[in-house]
Amino acid sequence: MSLPDQRAISLILFQYLSLRLSQMEDLDESTARTLILKGLSLIPGLNVEDSDKERNDLVLRFDDDPEEKEIPFSMRDAIDSLMVLWRDYSRLQNRSAPGGQS
């Protein structure tokens, strides 16, 4: 089996995160971390090394990578990015809601 296509990985993460975020009233750092780890777990053949909830630097590996490359992953950067997206999404939702700002 070969490595998953990057577009497929992006689609999996986008669909999962957009569904979950659309169901939430608020997003804190702990919930963002949980969402990111769950999203990563949905990617076929991806292993998250040392997924201790307090670690900010993780190592990702694909089972079928013949080169066994380690992919450094900054949980801190991912959380910060997701929080920014959430904030922007919430602002857009508030503007489009009846009685929201124009």
Secondary structure, DSSP 8 states (H G I E B T S, - for coil): -----HHHHHHHHHHHHHHHHHT-S---HHHHHHHHHHHHHTSTTEEEET--TT-SEEEEEETT-TT---EEEEHHHHHHHHHHHHHHHHHHHHHHSTT---
